[in-house]
Amino acid sequence: MLATLKPRSLGVKILGWFWLTLLLSYLAASVPTFFLPASVTERVIPAEDLTGMQALGQLIVKNVVENTDTELNKRDDRFVHWAVLSSDGSLMMSTESVPTQAQRLIEQAERDSQPVELLLRDMVISGPQYVELESEQYMLMFWRDRYPRFLDKIREIPGWLKLALVMLTTLGMSFLFYRSIVCPLQRLSRGFNELSQGNFDYRLGNEICLDDEFDKLYANFDRMASQLQEMVSMHNRLIADISHELKTPLSRLQMSVALARTAPPEQLGAYFDRAESEGEKLDEMIKQLLQLAECITRSLEFTCQQEEVPALLEPLLDDAQFEADALNVEFSVQAPDNISLLLHKRLFTMALENLIRNAFKYAQRLVSLRVYFKHDHCVFEVCDDGPGVNADDLPRLRTPFYRADQARSRQTGGVGLGLSIAHEAMVVHGGRLGLRNRQRGGFSASLHIPLR
């Protein structure tokens, strides 16, 4: 799991905020240790330490009284300092100046009382230790530097102050963490709100690239918005194209009816034939529009089944041969005998029929259907010997109502939906529609269906 975490991922950020909050809370609680007055703790010296202290005191007092500087100089008092005072409290000798707290301890001490130990922030003071030598009584004070642990300093802070500091730090870090999570979500919510109101131009973008989950979410949102904008634009263009394409045969139909009303009886037949022809064009256009709409809107509802291709092709090829004979076009088929594919029967035959009929419209003498296998796909290729298509028009042939320049003449019939229907049918099958010009002239349209 840890190997999948990226340094800037949301999971790492959550862990980072958590540990950073703990660290800052700890540091915030430690700040007062540098500003609060030092606390003083008084405790009784343990018996074993008191015995050693008494022996050391006897030795020091003896050396001081006898002025044996040699013995004193031999001592290493870098870590423990001391002071010898007479019974009246006057200083006889000390290794350094006596601390104020030590002087107060001497003033407050009662004669023959047991020595105590004062724990200050940076010092430990022990005494006064009473030593008797030659019927004279002396007092000794010991002190040394103290290096308390950091946790000890924190323990000295009042409980209410520690709680307040931790609460303030936690609240501050929680607010920053809240902003780092909620602000991107609010930004995403605004984006969805804009889309819901029809503003498909709205993009989240990413001014600061953090390479985290929110960046990926923003990128996916922008990609979705672009796709929605493209779909809406295509929908609007399709509606406009449908209106335009329906307008032409309707206008001709209305014109034929209007002329028939004023025409002599011998011309009525011609006008009625023209009206019938335009009605058939409308019927064909509406039929293809319904097929295209079904492919687009119900693509997830179609289920493919294993089908035997020869049995599926037989009625389709019979109809194609009949149409070829009527058009005086040679129609040839090359296909293996045994092919079984995962297909939606109606969509597949509809797509292949559109390709064959499209080839018949533009062929001069020859139309062929060839079935073969290529790169884990079964290819159904329909070729004709017609004029072909400009290379610039090839990418747009899948667009509804688009007709290449060579095919725009109304004499060829059609409304420019056949290739669009074939393309959407291949989307349902997980395949693709291939379109190309043949090197030796003519046009090739092929259905590529994956082998599964």
Summary of the structure (lengths in Angstrom):
residues: 452
radius of gyration: 49.7
end to end distance: 34.3
largest distance: 162.9
contacts: 1212
relative contact order: 0.07
helix: 55%
strand: 18%
